[in-house]
């Protein structure tokens, strides 16, 4: 489910303000998910950056600190690994434009938290 949403949200119109810019991935699925989504994104022409932990699973440019706060407005996306939904929400509340954030989850309680 998440793969199709992420690919569409980044590649359909990358220069619009509601295109996905950051992808937060829960640590317990990152080893499996990050390489898969990075491969799909790069196949679609997206430059993928990541924090130190995301970079462990795929060689790509590291993107630290303030760069996670910025918007790319082009075919570029940053990945950050987080421990849980609480850390994801903290990141969103700190760095987001509060425009079009989403939590992709099968857990309805987590989905309603943002």
Order of alpha helices (4+ residues) and beta strands (2+ residues): alpha-beta-alpha-beta-alpha-beta-alpha-alpha
